[in-house]
Amino acid sequence: MKKVKILITDDHTLVREGLRKILSTEEAIEVVGEAEDGQQAIEQAMKIKPDIILMDITMPKVNGIEATRIIKNECPEIGIIALTIHDQEEYLFELIKAGASGYVLKDISSDLLVQTILGVARGESFIPPSMTTKIFAEFSRLSSRHAQDNLPQGLTRREVDVLRLVAHGESNRSIAQKLYISEKTVKNHLTNIFQKLGVIDRTQAALLAVKNKIVDL
């Protein structure tokens, strides 16, 4: 079984050591590098090409939000999970815009962290349930301010069906079962959806769908 390659980024040595110790016990995960600031994270990402980066937000030189933006622009296939002490929606908004696929707090359990990593590696996304309502409320507010721009062009009826299920947090397997199609077909639809909406992952697609009132939650 192919292991999920992880790059740990945090400016505290103790945090990096703790994360490495936790993740090294997981057979499905391999820690392939560490970075102590955003600049190092960018350099390591380009060099190592990990599957997932655990990204702290507040770091010297380059912060986690800017590092995420740069890495996703250069290597959109890398999944980035923000790991932070900040339970504030403005950080989450900026990270989603930058391309992060997950946002977890540092008091998360080790089991849930592992589940989040493996989920993001499968193309899923994770936002803490406590912050989901705030996120959707914000994008609904933005939608009302930009009503003239609320219909993405070119989506087929089936792509809208897939997008609605993505916005409700369904996995590719679940979407395939609900729509009676194969997982490969779901992936093809998602590729087309991302291109048409101008986004790079399912988190951004879901939030854009809420903003543009394609889905009702």
Secondary structure, DSSP 8 states (H G I E B T S, - for coil): ---EEEEEE-S-HHHHHHHHHHHTT-TTEEEEEEESSHHHHHHHHHHH--SEEEE-SS-SSS-HHHHHHHHHHH-TTSEEEEEES---HHHHHHHHHHT-SEEEETT--HHHHHHHHHHHHTT--B--HHHHHHHHHHHHHHHHHTGGG---SS--HHHHHHHHHHHTT--HHHHHHHHT--HHHHHHHHHHHHHHHT-SSHHHHHHHHHHTTSS--
